[in-house]
Amino acid sequence: MRQTLLTVMLLVVPPACGLTVHAADKPTAASWQAGVSRVVITPPEFIWMSGYGGRSHPAEGKVHDLYARATAIRDAKGETVVFVATDLVGVPKVMATTVAAAAEKKHGLPRRSLMIACSHTHCGPALDDRLSYMLDMKEADWKAIREYQVWLNQKVIEVVDAAIADLQPARLSTGNGVCRFAANRRTPKGIGPYDHDVPVLKIETPDGSKVRGLVFGYACHNTTLGFYQWCGDYSGFAQLYLEDRYPDAIAMFYTGGGADQNPLPRRKIELAQKYGRMLGVSVDEVLDKPMQTVSGNLASSFEEVPLEFNRLPTRAELEARHESSSRYERARAKLLLSEWDRDGSLPKTWPYPIQVWKLGRKINWVALGGELVVDYQIRLKRELGKDSTWVTGYANNVMAYIPSERVLEEGGYEGDTSMIVYQLPSKWKAGLEDQIVSTVHRLAKQNSVAK
């Protein structure tokens, strides 16, 4: 039974809101196949939540279930890609690796063809990754988290399997909407850059009689709420709203470059419902207008580039921080010292995932890891095409904030101190923005050449 909370949505909102490529022939729009699936990933027990380091105990209740949703898309040449949208705070690297390995073994799906994204809801479970070390958990709490992670990995594998099993003839079309509740949270608040676009992919039966799937994105932190109940926040309400409006469809959300964007005001469930309704209505408006039919084929690429840390701490510095008055500094120092003891040193770089899909002849779908600030989204759309470029952040591995050169120079939480809660040794070294963007351009060009 499809779960919905529309009965509590009483606010009526106005409409404002690596590297492998494949050659392609010229199939018609009707030559596409698509499959969709959905699975509940709500923890079976009330384990600790993530998102805020100040949390002091496990979850206490549930507003609605958390889900992993997926769509598989196949072109006339048999090339297949799978997009997975999860109601989670992050994507642990080990989880992505585990799911990708299973998809390749079962379905021959290469790593470049699987995109795993998260909504970054701050009312989701803690995961077995570096971010969870910011929480003041005991060993029994960690045991529950690790058991959940194993269970979660299997659920994400299942949703990929089900989407591929559901492949059937489909018609694909795209459009762009707008929604206006996101505001730049860096000082001065609300003044900095933003992107209110809402890209939409519609998956229909070939005759257009049924909408079977919707993929949509928005660049905003999923932080309306901060209580102790499982909830997908505004994006969770948006997906449920659309699934109620289109009963045959599964709605899949991705977060764009929203690391420095907040829903404002916030902290009330009525606001999360309102923003979800606003975003859902924005998608409705796109669906009510003529959309661009997707024709052509698929091409995909994936590469990990080494992002360099600015300066590694000495062992003496880590030992001093281990005695810090800050619980967060102590936690980071403890983890880094244990890694130093295990490996003999600290890594100088992090393998940063960059993925680019060519969806038909027009859309460049870019997926970047980490908490991506909006500057990347604005720049990539300017350089690759505003209405033909989709930017998905929080994809394939959420290891840290990814500041632009501007934000890195300005410093603050997104540019520097957030690395403490992510348990990484220092801020990033200057030059990462051009390194990331130039890699996106190269992969996008190679995809286009193949088509």
Residue pairs with C-beta under 8 A, 6 or more apart in sequence:
2 243
2 244
2 247
3 64
3 65
3 240
4 240
4 241
4 243
4 244
5 63
5 64
5 237
5 240
5 273
6 240
6 241
6 244
8 273
9 237
9 241
9 273
9 274
9 276
9 277
10 270
11 270
11 273
11 274
11 277
13 274
13 277
13 278
13 281
15 281
15 282
15 284
15 285
16 178
16 179
16 180
16 181
16 278
16 282
17 178
17 179
17 180
17 181
17 196
17 278
17 279
17 281
17 282
18 112
18 301
18 302
18 303
18 304
19 112
19 301
19 302
19 303
19 443
19 446
20 110
20 112
20 300
20 301
21 299
21 300
21 301
21 446
21 447
21 449
21 450
22 77
22 79
22 297
22 298
22 299
22 450
23 450
23 451
24 75
24 77
24 296
24 297
24 298
24 299
24 450
24 451
25 76
25 77
25 297
26 295
26 296
27 75
27 76
27 77
27 295
27 296
27 297
28 295
29 171
29 172
29 293
29 294
29 295
30 169
30 171
30 206
31 75
31 76
32 73
32 74
32 75
32 76
32 169
32 170
32 171
32 172
32 294
33 73
33 74
33 167
33 168
33 169
33 170
34 71
34 72
34 73
34 74
34 167
34 168
34 170
34 172
34 203
34 212
34 213
35 71
35 72
35 162
35 163
35 164
35 165
35 166
35 167
35 168
36 69
36 70
36 71
36 72
36 163
36 166
36 203
36 212
36 213
36 249
36 250
37 69
37 70
37 71
37 159
37 160
37 162
37 163
37 165
37 166
37 250
38 67
38 68
38 69
38 70
38 159
38 250
39 67
39 68
39 69
39 155
39 158
39 159
39 162
40 65
40 66
40 67
40 155
41 66
41 67
41 68
41 86
41 87
41 88
41 152
41 155
41 156
42 62
42 65
42 66
42 230
43 59
43 125
43 148
43 230
44 148
44 151
45 144
45 148
46 58
46 59
46 60
47 58
47 59
47 125
47 126
47 141
47 144
47 145
47 148
48 55
48 57
48 58
48 59
48 125
48 126
48 132
48 135
48 137
48 141
48 144
48 145
49 55
49 58
49 59
49 122
49 123
49 124
49 125
49 126
49 228
49 230
50 89
50 90
50 122
50 124
50 125
50 126
50 127
50 131
50 132
50 135
51 89
51 120
51 121
51 122
51 123
51 124
51 223
51 226
52 122
52 226
53 134
53 135
53 328
53 421
55 135
55 228
56 136
57 228
58 141
58 228
59 125
59 228
59 229
59 230
60 228
60 229
61 228
61 229
61 230
62 229
62 230
62 231
63 123
63 229
63 230
63 231
63 269
64 230
64 231
64 232
64 236
64 240
65 230
66 86
66 87
66 88
66 121
66 124
66 125
66 230
66 231
66 232
66 236
67 86
67 87
67 232
67 239
68 84
68 85
68 86
68 87
68 155
68 156
68 159
69 84
69 85
69 86
69 159
69 239
69 250
69 251
69 252
70 82
70 83
70 84
70 85
70 159
70 160
70 162
70 163
70 252
71 82
71 83
71 163
71 203
71 213
71 215
71 250
71 252
72 80
72 81
72 82
72 160
72 163
72 164
72 166
72 167
73 80
73 81
73 82
73 83
73 170
73 172
73 203
73 298
73 359
74 80
74 167
74 298
75 296
75 297
75 298
76 297
77 297
77 298
79 113
79 297
79 298
79 299
79 300
80 107
80 109
80 113
80 164
80 167
80 298
81 113
81 114
81 115
81 298
81 300
81 357
82 103
82 109
82 113
82 114
82 115
82 160
82 163
82 164
83 115
83 117
83 215
83 252
83 254
84 99
84 114
84 115
84 116
84 117
84 156
84 159
84 160
85 117
85 118
85 119
85 215
85 252
85 253
85 254
86 116
86 117
86 118
86 119
86 156
87 118
87 119
87 121
87 124
87 232
87 235
87 236
88 118
88 119
88 120
88 121
88 124
88 125
88 127
89 118
89 120
89 121
89 122
89 124
89 125
89 126
89 127
89 131
89 398
90 118
90 120
90 127
90 129
90 131
90 394
90 398
91 116
91 117
91 118
91 369
91 394
91 395
91 396
91 397
91 398
92 127
92 128
92 129
92 149
92 397
92 398
93 129
93 397
93 399
94 128
94 129
95 116
95 127
95 128
95 149
95 152
95 153
95 156
96 116
96 353
96 396
96 397
98 153
98 157
99 114
99 116
99 153
99 156
99 157
99 160
100 109
100 111
100 114
100 116
102 157
102 160
103 109
103 114
103 157
103 160
104 110
104 111
106 161
107 160
107 161
107 164
109 160
109 164
110 300
111 302
112 300
112 301
112 302
112 355
113 300
114 160
115 355
115 357
115 365
115 367
115 392
115 395
115 396
116 156
116 395
116 396
117 254
117 255
117 367
117 392
117 394
117 395
117 396
118 255
118 394
118 395
118 398
119 222
119 232
119 233
119 235
119 236
119 253
119 254
119 255
119 394
120 221
120 222
120 255
120 258
120 371
120 394
120 398
121 222
121 231
121 232
121 233
121 235
121 236
122 222
122 223
122 225
122 226
122 233
123 225
123 226
123 227
123 229
123 230
123 231
123 232
123 233
124 230
124 232
125 145
125 148
125 230
126 132
126 135
126 137
126 145
127 145
127 148
127 149
127 152
128 145
128 146
128 149
129 398
130 335
130 399
130 422
130 423
130 424
131 398
131 421
131 422
131 423
132 142
132 145
133 331
133 332
133 335
133 423
134 328
134 331
134 421
134 422
134 423
135 141
136 327
137 145
169 205
169 206
170 203
170 204
170 205
170 206
170 212
171 203
171 204
171 205
171 206
171 208
171 293
172 201
172 202
172 203
172 204
172 293
172 294
172 359
172 360
173 201
173 202
173 204
173 291
173 292
173 293
173 294
174 199
174 200
174 201
174 202
174 291
174 292
174 294
174 359
174 362
174 363
175 199
175 200
175 202
175 286
175 287
175 289
175 291
175 292
176 197
176 198
176 199
176 200
176 286
176 387
177 197
177 198
177 199
177 200
177 282
177 283
177 285
177 286
178 196
178 197
178 198
178 282
179 196
179 198
179 218
179 278
179 279
179 282
180 196
180 278
181 220
181 234
181 263
181 264
181 275
181 278
181 279
182 194
182 196
182 218
182 219
182 220
182 258
182 261
182 262
182 263
183 189
183 190
183 194
183 261
183 262
183 263
183 264
184 190
184 191
184 192
184 193
184 194
184 260
184 261
184 374
185 221
185 260
185 261
185 262
185 264
186 192
186 260
186 407
186 410
186 412
186 414
187 412
189 264
190 264
192 260
193 374
193 375
193 378
194 219
194 261
194 374
195 219
195 256
195 257
195 374
195 377
195 378
195 381
196 219
197 219
197 381
198 216
198 217
198 218
198 279
198 282
198 283
198 286
199 216
199 217
199 390
200 214
200 215
200 216
200 283
200 286
200 287
200 291
201 213
201 214
201 215
201 216
201 294
201 359
202 211
202 213
202 214
202 287
202 291
203 211
203 212
203 213
203 214
203 215
203 249
204 210
204 211
204 212
205 212
210 248
210 249
211 246
211 248
211 249
211 287
212 248
212 249
212 250
213 249
213 250
213 251
213 252
214 242
214 246
214 249
214 250
214 251
214 252
214 283
214 287
215 252
215 254
216 238
216 242
216 251
216 252
216 253
216 254
216 279
216 283
217 253
217 254
217 255
217 256
217 390
217 391
217 392
218 235
218 253
218 255
218 256
218 258
218 279
219 255
219 256
219 257
219 258
219 261
219 374
219 377
219 391
219 393
220 234
220 255
220 256
220 258
220 261
220 262
220 263
221 255
221 258
221 259
221 261
221 262
221 263
222 232
222 233
222 234
222 235
222 255
222 258
223 233
223 262
223 263
223 266
224 233
224 234
224 263
224 266
224 267
224 268
224 271
224 272
224 275
225 231
225 233
225 266
225 267
225 269
225 272
226 267
231 269
231 272
232 239
232 240
233 272
233 276
234 263
234 272
234 275
234 276
234 279
235 253
235 255
235 276
235 279
236 272
236 276
237 272
237 273
237 275
237 276
237 277
237 280
238 251
238 253
238 275
238 276
238 277
238 279
238 280
238 283
239 251
239 252
239 253
239 276
240 251
240 276
241 276
241 277
241 280
242 249
242 251
242 280
242 283
242 284
243 249
243 250
243 251
245 280
245 284
251 283
254 392
254 393
254 394
254 395
255 392
255 393
255 394
256 372
256 374
256 377
256 390
256 391
256 392
256 393
257 372
257 373
257 374
257 375
257 376
257 377
257 378
257 391
257 393
258 372
258 374
258 393
259 370
259 371
259 372
259 373
259 374
259 393
259 401
259 402
259 414
260 373
260 374
260 407
260 414
261 374
263 271
263 272
263 275
265 271
266 272
292 362
294 359
294 360
294 362
294 363
295 360
295 361
296 358
296 360
296 361
296 362
296 451
297 358
297 360
297 451
298 357
298 358
298 359
298 360
299 357
299 358
299 447
299 448
299 450
299 451
300 355
300 356
300 357
300 358
300 447
301 355
301 356
301 357
301 443
301 446
301 447
302 353
302 354
302 355
303 353
303 354
303 355
303 439
303 443
304 351
304 352
304 353
304 354
305 351
305 352
305 354
305 435
305 436
305 439
306 349
306 350
306 351
306 352
307 349
307 350
307 352
307 428
307 429
307 432
307 435
307 436
308 348
308 349
308 428
308 429
308 431
308 432
309 347
309 348
309 349
309 350
309 424
309 425
309 426
309 427
309 428
309 429
310 426
310 427
310 428
310 429
310 430
311 426
312 346
312 348
312 425
312 426
313 321
313 336
313 346
313 425
313 426
315 337
315 340
318 333
318 336
318 337
318 340
319 333
319 337
321 329
321 330
321 332
321 333
322 330
322 333
322 334
322 337
323 330
324 330
324 333
326 420
328 420
328 421
329 420
331 423
332 420
332 421
332 423
332 424
335 423
336 346
336 423
336 425
339 346
340 346
346 425
350 399
350 400
350 424
352 369
352 370
352 397
352 399
352 402
352 436
353 367
353 368
353 369
353 395
353 396
353 397
354 366
354 367
354 368
354 369
354 436
354 439
354 440
354 443
355 366
355 367
355 368
355 395
355 396
355 443
356 364
356 365
356 366
356 367
356 440
356 443
356 444
356 447
357 363
357 364
357 365
357 367
357 447
358 364
358 365
358 444
358 447
358 448
358 450
358 451
359 365
361 451
362 388
363 388
363 389
363 390
364 384
364 385
364 388
364 389
364 390
364 444
364 447
365 390
365 392
366 380
366 384
366 389
366 390
366 391
366 392
366 440
366 444
367 392
367 395
367 396
368 376
368 391
368 392
368 393
368 395
368 402
368 436
368 440
369 393
369 394
369 395
369 396
369 397
369 398
369 399
369 402
370 393
370 394
370 397
370 398
370 399
370 400
370 401
370 402
371 393
371 394
371 398
371 400
371 401
371 402
371 414
371 418
372 391
372 393
372 394
372 402
373 401
373 402
373 403
373 404
373 407
373 414
375 404
375 406
375 407
375 433
376 391
376 393
376 402
376 404
376 433
376 436
376 437
377 391
377 393
379 404
379 433
379 437
380 389
380 391
380 437
380 440
381 389
381 391
383 437
383 441
384 440
384 441
384 444
393 402
399 422
399 424
400 418
400 419
400 422
400 424
400 428
401 413
401 414
401 415
401 418
401 419
401 422
402 428
402 432
402 436
403 414
403 415
403 428
403 432
404 433
405 430
405 431
405 432
405 433
405 434
407 414
407 415
408 415
408 416
408 427
408 428
408 430
408 432
408 433
409 415
409 430
411 417
415 427
416 427
419 425
419 426
419 427
